[in-house]
Amino acid sequence: MSDERTNHDLEQSLRAALRPADPGADFPAGVLARLAAEPARTLRPARSLATASWLTFALAASVVLGLFIAHERQVRRTEQGLEARRQLIQALRVTGEKLELASRAVNTTEHSTDSLHSGA
Amino acid sequence: MSGEQAWTEGTLLERAIAGDTAAFAALVRRHQRSVYSLALRMLADRFQAEDLAQEVFLQLFRSIGSVESEAHLAFWLRRVTVNRAIDRLRREPPVTQAALAEADALAAEPVHVDPILERRLRALLRELAPAARAVVLLRYQEDLDPTEIARTLKMSRNTVKSHLQRSLATLRERLGEEDPDGRSWATGERTLT
């Protein structure tokens, strides 16, 4: 018998020796009984891939939305700060002008009074 | 024919993913022979094999949402069965000779070729290392090609081919040693060589 023939025969014999065996008609019932005996939380089949994908998408969308809202708030706060700074500068400028006017008025009045006194 | 028998495996899978226990039971019926036979030939004990096969289907029930298609289901079942069997062989002591004989007696349907040779081949198979045994089972019981076996067992294709060549050589050698008077192990006939 050639090696090739021997190999072929051995493979055929292995296929015959390893043909599938049946566990018996009550096997599925055994599986279901063990499923029923398990705690309720494990009885629910795992979520489908589609559901898992949607959950992942929703989670990612929530994170992006959260980051966007936080960014918008930061921008608004910065704008409010800049506006407050502008208003403060404006107020200081106006106050400075008023003080300058008042100072001039006081100086003018003092000068006139001194002239009158010296003239007299 | 009942409704579930007429359903395609794809439909059964979809229904099982949606939580239909009857559809899941139908999937168990369709795959129980393959899963149980792999477990039986790996563990050589019919009670352990039945227990392991049930555990595989319980795991399937919990993970069924991750199964993408019918082909993926068969792949998933084979991989989980073989991995669980190898884990169990590492954890637990080998079974007794009585259990082996019982497993042999109950292992298969009525034989068509030499029953002594078949029993001997199954016994020799148990002497192979678990990984090599898994490769031979997937090749000759499940009829997978080396590429599919490599994917299932997460091995390289070359490792699979090497396991197959060495296992066949070992089986041939052991059968030859036990039959020095020229009996052909392949056909059950006596030859004059």
HADDOCK unambig.tbl for C-alpha pairs under 7 A between the chains (distance, minus, plus):
assign (segid A and resid 9 and name CA) (segid B and resid 186 and name CA) 5.19 0.50 0.50
assign (segid A and resid 10 and name CA) (segid B and resid 186 and name CA) 5.68 0.50 0.50
assign (segid A and resid 13 and name CA) (segid B and resid 118 and name CA) 7.00 0.50 0.50
assign (segid A and resid 13 and name CA) (segid B and resid 186 and name CA) 6.18 0.50 0.50
assign (segid A and resid 14 and name CA) (segid B and resid 121 and name CA) 6.93 0.50 0.50
assign (segid A and resid 14 and name CA) (segid B and resid 140 and name CA) 6.35 0.50 0.50
assign (segid A and resid 15 and name CA) (segid B and resid 140 and name CA) 5.03 0.50 0.50
assign (segid A and resid 15 and name CA) (segid B and resid 141 and name CA) 6.03 0.50 0.50
assign (segid A and resid 17 and name CA) (segid B and resid 118 and name CA) 4.72 0.50 0.50
assign (segid A and resid 17 and name CA) (segid B and resid 121 and name CA) 6.91 0.50 0.50
assign (segid A and resid 17 and name CA) (segid B and resid 122 and name CA) 6.69 0.50 0.50
assign (segid A and resid 18 and name CA) (segid B and resid 140 and name CA) 6.78 0.50 0.50
assign (segid A and resid 18 and name CA) (segid B and resid 141 and name CA) 5.19 0.50 0.50
assign (segid A and resid 19 and name CA) (segid B and resid 108 and name CA) 6.86 0.50 0.50
assign (segid A and resid 19 and name CA) (segid B and resid 141 and name CA) 5.83 0.50 0.50
assign (segid A and resid 20 and name CA) (segid B and resid 33 and name CA) 5.99 0.50 0.50
assign (segid A and resid 20 and name CA) (segid B and resid 34 and name CA) 6.29 0.50 0.50
assign (segid A and resid 20 and name CA) (segid B and resid 37 and name CA) 5.33 0.50 0.50
assign (segid A and resid 20 and name CA) (segid B and resid 108 and name CA) 6.68 0.50 0.50
assign (segid A and resid 20 and name CA) (segid B and resid 141 and name CA) 6.78 0.50 0.50
assign (segid A and resid 21 and name CA) (segid B and resid 33 and name CA) 5.92 0.50 0.50
assign (segid A and resid 21 and name CA) (segid B and resid 37 and name CA) 5.33 0.50 0.50
assign (segid A and resid 21 and name CA) (segid B and resid 107 and name CA) 5.56 0.50 0.50
assign (segid A and resid 21 and name CA) (segid B and resid 108 and name CA) 4.69 0.50 0.50
assign (segid A and resid 21 and name CA) (segid B and resid 109 and name CA) 6.69 0.50 0.50
assign (segid A and resid 22 and name CA) (segid B and resid 33 and name CA) 4.99 0.50 0.50
assign (segid A and resid 23 and name CA) (segid B and resid 33 and name CA) 6.60 0.50 0.50
assign (segid A and resid 23 and name CA) (segid B and resid 36 and name CA) 6.21 0.50 0.50
assign (segid A and resid 23 and name CA) (segid B and resid 50 and name CA) 6.88 0.50 0.50
assign (segid A and resid 28 and name CA) (segid B and resid 25 and name CA) 5.92 0.50 0.50
assign (segid A and resid 28 and name CA) (segid B and resid 28 and name CA) 6.02 0.50 0.50
assign (segid A and resid 28 and name CA) (segid B and resid 29 and name CA) 6.26 0.50 0.50
assign (segid A and resid 31 and name CA) (segid B and resid 54 and name CA) 5.38 0.50 0.50
assign (segid A and resid 31 and name CA) (segid B and resid 57 and name CA) 6.96 0.50 0.50
assign (segid A and resid 31 and name CA) (segid B and resid 58 and name CA) 6.92 0.50 0.50
assign (segid A and resid 35 and name CA) (segid B and resid 58 and name CA) 6.62 0.50 0.50
assign (segid A and resid 42 and name CA) (segid B and resid 62 and name CA) 6.88 0.50 0.50
assign (segid A and resid 45 and name CA) (segid B and resid 17 and name CA) 6.61 0.50 0.50
assign (segid A and resid 45 and name CA) (segid B and resid 19 and name CA) 6.12 0.50 0.50
assign (segid A and resid 45 and name CA) (segid B and resid 61 and name CA) 5.75 0.50 0.50
assign (segid A and resid 45 and name CA) (segid B and resid 62 and name CA) 4.97 0.50 0.50
assign (segid A and resid 45 and name CA) (segid B and resid 63 and name CA) 6.72 0.50 0.50
assign (segid A and resid 45 and name CA) (segid B and resid 64 and name CA) 6.41 0.50 0.50
assign (segid A and resid 45 and name CA) (segid B and resid 65 and name CA) 6.87 0.50 0.50
assign (segid A and resid 46 and name CA) (segid B and resid 62 and name CA) 5.38 0.50 0.50
assign (segid A and resid 46 and name CA) (segid B and resid 63 and name CA) 5.36 0.50 0.50
assign (segid A and resid 46 and name CA) (segid B and resid 64 and name CA) 6.12 0.50 0.50
assign (segid A and resid 46 and name CA) (segid B and resid 65 and name CA) 5.01 0.50 0.50
assign (segid A and resid 47 and name CA) (segid B and resid 65 and name CA) 5.19 0.50 0.50
assign (segid A and resid 48 and name CA) (segid B and resid 17 and name CA) 6.41 0.50 0.50
assign (segid A and resid 48 and name CA) (segid B and resid 65 and name CA) 3.93 0.50 0.50
assign (segid A and resid 48 and name CA) (segid B and resid 66 and name CA) 6.45 0.50 0.50
assign (segid A and resid 49 and name CA) (segid B and resid 65 and name CA) 5.82 0.50 0.50
assign (segid A and resid 49 and name CA) (segid B and resid 66 and name CA) 5.96 0.50 0.50
